[in-house]
Amino acid sequence: MATPLPAFVSRRRPDWDALKELLARQRVGTLRLEELRTLDVLYRRAASDLAHAQTFYAGTDVHRFLNQLCGQAYAAIYQPPRERLAATLAFFRRDFPRTLRANGAFVAASTGLFLLGILLGAAVVWLEPRGAELLVPEHLRDFIARREMWTDGILTVSPPNAVASGIATNNLTVTIVTFASGLLLGLGTVFALLNNGVHLGSVAALCVHEGMGPKLFDFIAAHGPVELSIIVIAGGAGLMVGQALIDPGELPRSQALEQRGREAVKLVLGCAPFLALIAVVEGFVSPGDFFASWAKGLLGLTLGALFWLYLLRAGRGEAASPGDS
């Protein structure tokens, strides 16, 4: 004999409500990994309830409600995986630039710290050239003393593809360290930005002081704008992590770190292909005198402008897909 409908609904409604809540959170992308098992269990119970309702309460509102609920749960659990290429293209077309724009304050703060380091390094060496002994590595000082660029013979030692590969590895290391050191309450990222800035500023000031400014510009002109942009973006990602640890707001610190960390990782992953591209430029174009200085400068300005035009404009006015998080 069937249970009276009101008693059936009263007994089973808590599970239905819990399933509805999990489905709503899944749609907005806030469902935690450990809750997926609960979602599956509740779906199976609802499917059993649907079979029961179809047998004893066919045509009722409860029957129709369960049919709709189970359909939504099935679509959420067994939806076909998104095409990887399509998902990757959507990430770079929309998610990466939107994430950067949404966290522009952190990237701006990172840029300020990096520029501060450059100014400090340049000021120390320019006002007191002997300060270069503390800030500029000895092997670079030796090259500069001989009026030679340390990059002049790089292509005679290794082919351009090997140079590009080594540069890409080094740039990736700098990017990851700048980002990951944000876990030290953001202080690691602050130090990395200031340290890299001081190094660049002191080397540049020493080159200018010794009459090698044009040679330094010749080397960094083609790859510098994009490469330095990526460093400050990674710094912004590290500051996001540090801010979540220092000031999680109303969220538990672990949850704030999870949310901020997810956004920060998007920034670092989004920079990866641009790191590879600029490593090719640095390996094939920047060294030597095969390309004229003006051509290198024009290429660097063009790449930098296109990079930031993409970051500031891509994805505007385009609706996000339901599964994006």
C-alpha positions in Angstrom: 0.0 0.0 0.0 1.4 3.4 -1.0 2.4 6.0 1.6 0.0 9.0 1.6 1.4 11.7 -0.6 1.8 14.4 2.1 3.8 11.9 4.3 6.0 10.9 1.3 6.8 14.6 0.6 7.4 15.4 4.2 9.8 12.5 4.6 11.8 13.1 1.4 11.7 16.9 1.0 15.0 17.6 2.9 17.0 15.5 0.4 15.3 17.2 -2.5 16.0 20.7 -1.1 19.6 19.7 -0.5 19.9 18.5 -4.1 18.4 21.7 -5.4 21.0 23.7 -3.4 23.9 21.7 -4.6 22.7 22.1 -8.2 22.4 25.8 -7.8 26.0 26.0 -6.5 27.2 23.8 -9.3 25.8 26.2 -11.8 27.6 29.2 -10.4 30.8 27.3 -9.9 31.1 27.3 -6.1 30.6 23.6 -5.5 33.5 22.0 -3.6 35.1 18.8 -4.8 34.1 16.8 -1.8 30.4 17.7 -2.4 30.3 16.0 -5.8 29.9 12.6 -4.0 27.0 14.1 -2.0 25.4 15.4 -5.2 25.6 12.0 -6.8 24.1 10.2 -3.8 21.2 12.7 -3.6 20.6 12.3 -7.3 20.3 8.6 -7.0 17.9 8.9 -4.1 15.8 11.4 -6.1 15.8 9.1 -9.0 14.4 6.3 -6.7 11.8 8.8 -5.5 10.9 9.6 -9.0 10.3 5.9 -9.8 8.1 5.7 -6.7 6.2 8.8 -7.6 5.7 7.6 -11.2 4.2 4.4 -9.8 1.9 5.8 -7.1 1.5 9.5 -7.7 1.7 9.8 -11.5 0.5 13.2 -12.9 0.8 15.0 -9.6 2.9 18.1 -8.9 5.3 16.0 -7.0 5.8 13.7 -9.9 6.5 16.6 -12.3 8.8 18.3 -9.7 10.9 15.1 -9.3 11.0 14.6 -13.0 12.4 18.1 -13.5 14.8 17.8 -10.6 16.3 14.5 -11.7 16.7 15.9 -15.3 18.7 18.8 -14.0 20.8 16.6 -11.8 21.5 14.2 -14.6 22.5 17.0 -16.9 24.9 18.4 -14.3 26.5 15.1 -13.4 26.7 13.4 -16.8 27.2 16.5 -19.0 29.7 15.7 -21.8 33.2 17.2 -21.2 33.9 20.4 -22.9 36.2 20.2 -25.9 39.6 20.9 -24.6 40.6 23.2 -27.5 37.4 25.1 -27.2 37.8 25.5 -23.4 41.4 26.7 -23.9 40.4 29.2 -26.5 37.5 30.5 -24.3 40.0 30.9 -21.4 42.3 33.1 -23.5 39.5 34.9 -25.3 37.5 35.8 -22.2 38.6 34.4 -18.8 42.2 35.5 -18.7 41.8 39.1 -19.7 38.7 39.5 -17.6 40.5 38.1 -14.5 43.3 40.6 -15.1 41.0 43.5 -15.4 39.0 42.5 -12.3 42.3 42.4 -10.3 43.9 45.4 -11.9 44.6 47.1 -8.6 47.0 44.2 -7.6 48.8 44.4 -11.0 49.1 48.2 -10.6 50.6 47.8 -7.1 53.0 45.2 -8.5 54.0 47.6 -11.2 54.6 50.3 -8.6 56.9 48.1 -6.5 58.8 47.0 -9.6 59.3 50.6 -10.8 60.3 51.6 -7.3 63.0 48.9 -7.4 64.2 50.2 -10.7 64.4 53.7 -9.5 66.3 52.7 -6.3 68.8 50.6 -8.2 69.4 53.3 -10.8 69.7 56.1 -8.2 72.3 54.2 -6.1 74.5 53.5 -9.1 74.1 56.8 -10.8 74.8 58.8 -7.6 77.6 56.6 -6.4 79.0 54.3 -9.2 80.9 52.3 -6.6 77.4 51.1 -5.5 77.5 48.8 -8.6 79.9 46.6 -6.7 77.0 45.7 -4.4 74.2 45.6 -6.8 75.6 44.4 -10.2 77.1 40.9 -10.5 80.8 40.8 -11.0 80.7 39.1 -14.4 78.4 41.8 -15.7 80.7 44.5 -14.4 83.6 42.9 -16.2 81.7 43.0 -19.5 80.6 46.6 -19.0 84.2 47.6 -18.1 85.4 46.2 -21.4 82.5 48.1 -23.2 81.1 44.7 -24.3 77.5 43.4 -24.0 77.4 40.0 -22.3 74.8 38.9 -24.8 77.0 39.6 -27.9 78.4 36.1 -28.2 75.4 34.2 -27.0 74.5 32.9 -30.5 78.1 31.7 -31.2 77.8 29.5 -28.1 74.3 28.1 -28.7 71.9 28.0 -31.6 68.9 30.4 -31.3 66.4 27.6 -30.5 68.6 26.4 -27.6 68.9 30.0 -26.4 65.1 30.5 -26.6 64.5 27.3 -24.7 66.9 28.4 -21.9 65.4 31.9 -21.7 61.8 30.4 -21.6 62.9 28.2 -18.7 64.5 31.1 -16.8 61.5 33.4 -17.4 59.1 30.8 -16.2 61.2 30.3 -13.1 61.1 34.0 -12.3 57.4 34.2 -12.9 56.6 31.2 -10.7 58.9 32.4 -7.9 57.4 35.9 -8.0 53.9 34.4 -7.8 54.5 31.6 -5.3 56.4 33.7 -2.9 53.1 35.5 -2.2 52.4 32.6 0.2 54.8 34.3 2.6 52.1 36.8 3.4 52.9 38.6 0.2 56.3 39.7 1.5 58.1 37.2 -0.7 56.5 38.8 -3.8 57.3 42.3 -2.6 60.9 41.3 -2.2 61.0 39.6 -5.6 59.6 42.6 -7.3 61.9 45.1 -5.6 64.9 42.8 -6.1 64.3 42.3 -9.8 63.7 46.0 -10.2 66.9 47.0 -8.3 68.9 44.5 -10.4 67.5 45.9 -13.7 67.8 49.6 -12.6 71.4 49.2 -11.4 72.6 47.4 -14.5 70.9 50.0 -16.7 72.4 52.9 -14.8 75.9 51.3 -14.9 75.5 50.8 -18.7 74.4 54.4 -19.2 77.2 55.7 -17.0 79.8 53.7 -19.0 78.4 54.8 -22.4 76.7 51.4 -23.1 73.1 52.6 -22.9 72.5 52.2 -26.6 73.8 48.6 -26.6 71.6 47.7 -23.6 68.6 49.3 -25.4 69.4 47.3 -28.5 69.2 44.1 -26.6 66.1 44.6 -24.5 64.0 46.7 -26.9 62.3 43.8 -28.7 61.4 41.6 -25.8 61.4 44.0 -22.8 57.9 45.4 -22.9 56.1 42.1 -22.9 58.6 40.3 -20.6 58.4 43.0 -17.9 54.6 43.1 -18.2 54.5 39.4 -17.4 56.7 39.9 -14.4 54.4 42.6 -12.9 51.3 40.4 -13.7 52.9 37.5 -11.8 53.6 39.9 -9.0 50.0 41.0 -9.0 49.0 37.3 -8.7 51.4 36.9 -5.7 50.0 40.0 -4.0 46.5 38.6 -4.4 47.5 35.5 -2.5 49.2 37.5 0.2 46.2 39.7 0.6 43.9 36.7 1.1 46.2 35.5 3.9 46.5 38.9 5.6 42.9 40.1 5.1 40.5 37.3 4.3 37.5 39.6 5.1 34.4 37.8 6.2 35.5 34.4 4.8 37.6 31.8 6.6 41.2 32.3 5.7 41.4 28.9 3.8 38.3 29.8 1.8 39.6 33.3 0.9 42.9 31.7 -0.1 41.1 29.2 -2.3 39.1 31.9 -4.1 42.0 34.3 -4.5 44.3 31.6 -5.4 42.1 30.3 -8.2 42.0 33.8 -9.7 45.8 34.2 -9.2 46.6 30.9 -10.9 44.5 32.1 -13.9 46.8 35.0 -14.3 50.0 32.9 -14.2 48.6 30.3 -16.6 47.4 33.0 -18.9 51.0 34.4 -19.1 52.5 31.0 -20.1 52.1 31.1 -23.9 53.3 34.8 -24.0 56.4 33.7 -22.0 57.1 31.2 -24.7 56.5 33.7 -27.5 58.7 36.4 -26.0 61.5 33.8 -25.3 61.6 33.1 -29.1 61.9 36.9 -29.7 64.7 37.1 -27.1 66.5 34.1 -28.5 66.2 34.9 -32.2 65.8 38.7 -32.5 67.3 40.4 -29.4 71.0 39.2 -29.5 73.5 40.3 -32.1 73.1 42.9 -34.8 71.2 41.0 -37.5 68.2 43.3 -36.8 68.6 47.1 -36.6 68.0 48.8 -33.3 65.0 50.7 -34.6 63.4 47.5 -35.9 63.9 45.9 -32.5 62.4 48.9 -30.8 59.4 49.0 -33.2 58.8 45.2 -32.7 59.0 45.6 -28.9 56.5 48.5 -28.9 54.2 46.7 -31.2 54.2 43.5 -29.2 53.7 45.4 -26.0 50.9 47.4 -27.3 49.1 44.4 -28.8 49.6 42.5 -25.5 47.9 45.2 -23.4 45.3 45.9 -26.0 44.3 42.3 -25.8 44.3 42.3 -22.0 42.2 45.5 -21.8 39.7 44.7 -24.6 39.3 41.0 -25.0 36.0 39.5 -23.7 34.2 42.8 -23.2 30.5 42.5 -23.9 30.7 38.8 -24.3 28.4 36.7 -22.0 30.1 34.1 -19.9 29.0 30.5 -20.5 27.1 28.8 -17.7 29.9 26.4 -16.9 32.6 29.0 -16.5 33.9 29.8 -13.0 
